[in-house]
Amino acid sequence: MKVLGVSGSPTENSNTDALINAILDATGAETEFVKLSEINVGPCIACMKCVQTNECVLNDHFKWLSKKVMEADAIVVGSPTYYGAASAFMKAFIERLYSKRHVKLLMRGKIVATVAVGVAAEKMVAEWMGNALRAGGMEIVGSMTAKGTPCCFVCGPGETCNYTVWNAYSKELTGMELGVEEAYKGYLELLPDNKPYAHGSAKFLKSYRSVKDELLVMAEAQRIGKLIKERIENSKMIAGDSKCKC
Ligand SMILES: Cc1cc2nc3c(=O)[nH]c(=O)nc-3n(C[C@H](O)[C@H](O)[C@H](O)COP(=O)(O)O)c2cc1C
């Protein structure tokens, strides 16, 4: 039983990586973790040369990675949220899976779990990844999102910057209740003179949010890992039964 994790986060030891690895560990399977930022997988160029062969002709690490994807019983894909979307690394990887769709739908029934980490828009990323992979015939058995570290916690001028993340995602500016203030309660204190896009004023109580400190989040990752294990075992049992001639 093989499970492959693919991370679209370029950050070292990121929260996305931590959740993918927690899911992989909980499967109890032979696992492998690939960080897209450490290899070279570019975007699809729509040449359509994969149409009859299901092989992408571009000469980069997708050839190597797609072999691993095809061999895995399940894959766990995870991305941070960048501009309300998956990272460009993840987007390119999913675009390139297009080569497996044509005519034969080679990824049909592949067991997949998705992970999206962000500050406010991670649910949009989870939804997009799920839709894109489902369109390739894959079966999403689990999908989770988690709050990560806002860049403003680590960039330097965050506490006083006019364009801080919590102001950019505030109800005043977006007209939506994105729950940033609530989610970062123990991490951030907005000071009374803070005014979205006019004057940033906050105090950081913690500079990094690690999903490893979030017990419910880690428990969800473990639950998804176990679910993957069960689904693989069931599908192997069904495949075994269908071969039985007795
Ligand atoms: C270029 C860039 C754009 C970002 N845009 C968003 C965004 O639109 N929405 C959001 O919720 N978070 C956004 N973030 C914050 C990241 O999603 C957040 O830092 C997340 O924790 C990163 O996950 P990771 O540490 O697992 O890589 C952005 C971060 C970067 C670097």
PDBQT file of the ligand as one rigid body, heavy atoms in Angstrom, charges set to zero:
ROOT
HETATM    1  C1  LIG A 301       1.973  35.601  -2.048  1.00  0.00    +0.000 C 
HETATM    2  C2  LIG A 301       1.052  35.287  -0.913  1.00  0.00    +0.000 A 
HETATM    3  C3  LIG A 301      -0.298  35.519  -1.059  1.00  0.00    +0.000 A 
HETATM    4  C4  LIG A 301      -1.201  35.164  -0.041  1.00  0.00    +0.000 A 
HETATM    5  N1  LIG A 301      -2.537  35.351  -0.235  1.00  0.00    +0.000 NA
HETATM    6  C5  LIG A 301      -3.422  34.872   0.668  1.00  0.00    +0.000 A 
HETATM    7  C6  LIG A 301      -4.819  34.930   0.406  1.00  0.00    +0.000 A 
HETATM    8  O1  LIG A 301      -5.272  35.421  -0.612  1.00  0.00    +0.000 OA
HETATM    9  N2  LIG A 301      -5.667  34.407   1.315  1.00  0.00    +0.000 N 
HETATM   10  C7  LIG A 301      -5.220  33.812   2.467  1.00  0.00    +0.000 A 
HETATM   11  O2  LIG A 301      -6.051  33.309   3.227  1.00  0.00    +0.000 OA
HETATM   12  N3  LIG A 301      -3.918  33.771   2.770  1.00  0.00    +0.000 NA
HETATM   13  C8  LIG A 301      -2.991  34.274   1.891  1.00  0.00    +0.000 A 
HETATM   14  N4  LIG A 301      -1.643  34.202   2.147  1.00  0.00    +0.000 N 
HETATM   15  C9  LIG A 301      -1.185  33.657   3.433  1.00  0.00    +0.000 C 
HETATM   16  C10 LIG A 301      -0.823  32.205   3.363  1.00  0.00    +0.000 C 
HETATM   17  O3  LIG A 301      -1.877  31.419   2.853  1.00  0.00    +0.000 OA
HETATM   18  C11 LIG A 301      -0.479  31.744   4.776  1.00  0.00    +0.000 C 
HETATM   19  O4  LIG A 301       0.708  32.373   5.152  1.00  0.00    +0.000 OA
HETATM   20  C12 LIG A 301      -0.399  30.247   4.927  1.00  0.00    +0.000 C 
HETATM   21  O5  LIG A 301      -0.263  30.009   6.282  1.00  0.00    +0.000 OA
HETATM   22  C13 LIG A 301       0.758  29.629   4.197  1.00  0.00    +0.000 C 
HETATM   23  O6  LIG A 301       0.750  28.232   4.409  1.00  0.00    +0.000 OA
HETATM   24  P1  LIG A 301       2.095  27.386   4.533  1.00  0.00    +0.000 P 
HETATM   25  O7  LIG A 301       2.852  27.983   5.695  1.00  0.00    +0.000 OA
HETATM   26  O8  LIG A 301       1.638  26.014   4.786  1.00  0.00    +0.000 OA
HETATM   27  O9  LIG A 301       2.845  27.541   3.242  1.00  0.00    +0.000 OA
HETATM   28  C14 LIG A 301      -0.715  34.585   1.172  1.00  0.00    +0.000 A 
HETATM   29  C15 LIG A 301       0.676  34.371   1.316  1.00  0.00    +0.000 A 
HETATM   30  C16 LIG A 301       1.542  34.706   0.292  1.00  0.00    +0.000 A 
HETATM   31  C17 LIG A 301       3.022  34.424   0.445  1.00  0.00    +0.000 C 
ENDROOT
TORSDOF 0
